[in-house]
């Protein structure tokens, strides 16, 4: 029996092993460089994820909402080269 108190057995993000050997929390910088190109890339990736989710959705209304959200994301964040300099 352990005599220490607290949450000694609780998992800790920076020491938790990753099953596939991929990056851990400590490997990911929290201050990502937010250039227009990076922002556009992340927005495009998110819209693609929403499109794939819409393809998998079985409810027609949910599918439509996901597609609308993806289109709205793409309309609200124009490509970096179309922004005035």
C-alpha positions in Angstrom: 0.0 0.0 0.0 1.3 3.5 -0.9 1.4 6.0 1.9 1.8 9.2 -0.2 -1.1 11.4 -0.9 -2.2 13.5 -3.9 -2.6 12.4 -7.5 0.7 10.6 -7.8 -0.9 8.0 -10.1 -2.6 10.5 -12.4 -1.3 10.7 -15.9 0.9 13.7 -16.8 0.8 15.0 -20.4 4.5 15.5 -20.8 5.4 12.0 -19.5 2.5 10.0 -21.1 3.9 7.7 -23.7 2.3 7.9 -27.2 1.3 4.5 -28.6 2.7 5.1 -32.1 5.8 6.9 -31.0 4.5 10.2 -32.5 4.8 13.7 -31.0 3.8 14.3 -27.4 2.4 17.4 -25.8 5.9 18.8 -25.0 6.9 18.4 -28.7 4.1 20.7 -29.9 4.8 24.5 -29.5 1.8 26.3 -28.2 2.7 29.5 -30.0 2.3 28.4 -33.5 3.5 31.0 -36.0 0.2 32.4 -37.4 1.2 33.6 -40.8 -1.5 34.2 -43.4 -0.2 31.1 -45.3 -0.4 28.9 -42.1 -3.9 30.3 -41.3 -5.1 29.6 -44.8 -3.7 26.1 -44.7 -5.3 25.2 -41.4 -8.6 26.6 -42.5 -8.5 24.6 -45.8 -7.6 21.5 -43.8 -10.5 22.1 -41.4 -12.9 22.6 -44.3 -11.7 19.3 -45.9 -12.2 17.5 -42.6 -15.8 18.9 -42.4 -16.4 17.8 -46.0 -15.2 14.2 -45.1 -17.4 14.2 -42.1 -20.4 15.3 -44.2 -19.6 12.4 -46.6 -19.8 10.0 -43.7 -22.9 11.6 -42.1 -26.1 9.5 -42.4 -28.6 12.3 -41.4 -29.3 14.5 -44.5 -29.8 17.6 -42.3 -26.5 17.0 -40.4 -24.7 16.4 -43.8 -26.1 19.8 -45.1 -25.0 21.7 -41.9 -21.5 20.3 -42.2 -21.2 21.2 -45.8 -22.5 24.7 -45.1 -20.0 25.1 -42.3 -17.1 24.0 -44.6 -18.2 26.5 -47.3 -18.5 29.3 -44.7 -15.0 28.6 -43.4 -13.6 28.9 -46.9 -15.5 32.1 -47.7 -14.5 33.8 -44.5 -10.8 33.2 -44.8 -9.5 34.1 -48.2 -6.3 32.7 -49.6 -3.2 34.6 -48.5 -2.3 35.7 -52.0 -5.7 37.4 -52.5 -5.2 39.7 -49.5 -4.1 43.3 -50.2 -0.4 43.9 -49.3 
